């Protein structure tokens, strides 16, 4: 969602569909949370630098124990400091900081409740968003779809920041680690910020490849079969360095 406000402080009673989100509830930030926050800010800035979001339109989160650190609503990432740590518990109650958490908090929390995710990245990447308006599932244009669990589905459209969108997203994420959000963008998760980000970048790249190939007049791109994708998935299980998704490089 394009969060263009600059809500530098939370206000009592201001919520995003997860009771009490806007209330400032302070406790001391642990060393682990401080390190995780630094990584979150770096990842958020990377989404902007690499063109996956415009302004503050995306959001990033990372789980530390029972606390979820999230980018705040409407604050440019280059303005975030170590003092801006923003965190909620899994029920959506704010436990760290005074900045209002992202309005897409319901999506992030839904992922953490339903999966073993440690990090979530949501973007409005151009090519992925374009594809989300054209198909119900990204055609199998490249074998790296296997790194996301299989053919990437498109979650049905719902208004940003709503529980309905979070539910639609979970449907699309079944047995997957990433999905497209219809007329909206992307969401991926992983065991780390680096993995979640890499999956987002791979998804955007695959969407770009499909759009380029399918735009050639009089030609249709060749697509992989599910059997071919299954073979790749098996090879990826033992590929590369520990904790990576592989990729044939």
N, C-alpha and C positions, 0 to 999 in steps of 0.2 A: 504494500500500500504506500502511496506517496505521502509520507508524513512530513508536511512542510512547516509544522509548528516548531517552536524552540522552547519546549517545556522544561526549563532548567530546574524547576522544583515541582515536586508532587504536591497535590492539594487534597485534603481530606474529602472523601466522597467521590473523587474522580476515579473511575474504574474502566476496565476494558473487557468486561464480561467475565472476570475472574475475581470475585468479591474482594474488595479492599485493596486492589492493586495500586491505587493512587495514594494510599496513605503512607506517610514516611515512617518507617519502623527501622530504627538504627540498632546495629550491634557492631562489634569490632570485626573488621575484615581479616580473615586468616591469611597466612602467608601463601597457602595453596590457592586461595581465592584471588589474591593479588596477582599471582603469576598467571592464573587462568584469565583474569581480566585483561592483562597486558596482551596475551595471545588473542583474545577476542577482539580487542581494538585493532591489532595488526591485521587480523583477517577481515574485519569490516572495512578498513582502509584499502585493503587489497581489492575488494569487490568494486570499489569506486575507481581505483587506479587502472584496473583492467577492464573497465567498461561494462561490468555486470549490473550496475545500478547507476541511477542518476540522482544526485543530491542525497537525500536520506531515505530513498524509496525501498531499500531492502532492510534486512535485519539478521542478526547473528546471535546465537546463544551457545553456552557451554555449561554442562552439568558438573558440579563439584559436590559429591555426596548427595544430600537431599536439597541442595540449593541450585537454582538455575540462574546463572548470570546472563543478562540480556542487554542488547543495545537499547538505549532510551529513545523515547519518541521524539522525532523531529530535531535531534541535535546532530549537526554535521560531525562526521567521524574525526575530522582533523582537530576538533575542539575538545574531544574527550581526553580526560586526564586520569591519573591514578586515583584521584579523589572522587571520581564520578561513578565508582562501582555501583551497579544497579542489579539487585538480585531478588528473586522471589522463591517461595517454597513450591512444592509440586501442586499445591492447591491454589496457587496464584497469589498468595498473600506476600506483600513486599516485606522483606527482611533486611535488605541492605540498600542504603542510599535514599536520596530524596527526589531523584529524577523519575518521571513517569515512564514505566517500561513501554516497549513497543506495543502498538495497538494489535499486532499480530501474535500477541502472547498466547491466545488459545491454540493456535497451530503448534507452536513450539512445545507447550505443555502436553498437548495430545501425543506428540511423538515420544516424549520422554516417558509418559505413562504406558504407552503401548509397545515400546521397543527397548532395546538395550543401548540406545543412542547415548553418546557422550557430548555430541555437538550437532547443531543444526544451522544450515545456511539457507536463507530465502532471498532470492533476487528477482529483478524484473529484466533479466537479460533479453536483449532485443530479438535474437533469432528464436530463442526458446519461446518467448511470448508470442511471436508471430505464428510458430507452429501450433501453439495451444489453441489458436483460433481456427485452424484448418482441419485437424484430425482428432480422433478420440484416443489414438495411440501413436507414438512416434514410430514410423515404419523402420524396419530393421536394416538401416543403411550401413551400420558398422558394428563390428563384433564387440566393441566396448560397452554395448548395452548389457553384456553379461556382467560387467562390473557393478551394475545397478540392480542386478537380480533378474533381468529379463527385459522384454519389451516395456518401454516406459509409457505408462498410462497418463491420460489427462484427467485430472479431477474436475468434476462438474463445477460450473461457476456458482459462486455465492459471494455475497458482500464481504469485503475485507474485514478482518477482525471479529468475525462471528463464529459461534460454535458450529453453525451449519457448514462453513468453509472448512473448519477443522475436521468435521466428520467426513466430508467429501474427500479431503486430502488423505485421511486414513484409509478409506476405501481404495484409493488409487495406489497407496503405498503397500498394500498387502503383498508380502513376499518380495518387496522392492526396497531399495534404499534411496530412491529418488522418484519424483513425479513432476509433471507439468501441471500448472493451475490454469484452467481455462480463462482466457482473456485477462491474465494476471501475471504469471511468471513461473518460477521454479521453486522447488524445495527439495533439499537433500540432507541426509544425515550420515554420521559416521562415528567411529570409535575415537576420533580426535578432530580438532578443528581443521587440521591439514587434510585429513581424509574427506571430511564433509565438503571442504572447499574444492578439492580436486574433483569430486563427483559432480559438483555444480559446473565446473569448467568443462569437464568431459561432456556433460549433457548439452551445454550451450554449443559446443563444437559439433556434436552430432546433429543438432538441429540446423546449424549453419550448413553442414555438408548436405543434408537432405534438401534444404531449400535451394541450394546451388544446383544440385544434380537434377532436381525435379523441374527446374525453370528452363531447361534446354528444350527449345521447341521441337516437337516431333519425336522426342525420346523419353523413355521412362527409366529411372534408375533401377539397376538390379538390386534385389533385396536378399538378405540371408534367410534361411529357413530356421525354424525353432530347433531342429536337430543340429544344425551347424552352430547355433548359439549355445546349445547344451555342451557341445564338444569344447568350445572355447571356455565356458564356465569351468569345466573340469580341469583344463590346462591352467587357468588362472589361479586355481587353489594352491598350486605349488610354485607360482611364478614370483620372481622379484624378491625384494627385501621384506622382512617381517612387518606386517601392519599395512602393506601397500595393496593397491588393487591390481597391480600389474599393468600389462598393456602391450606386450610384444615388442618392447624397445630393447 
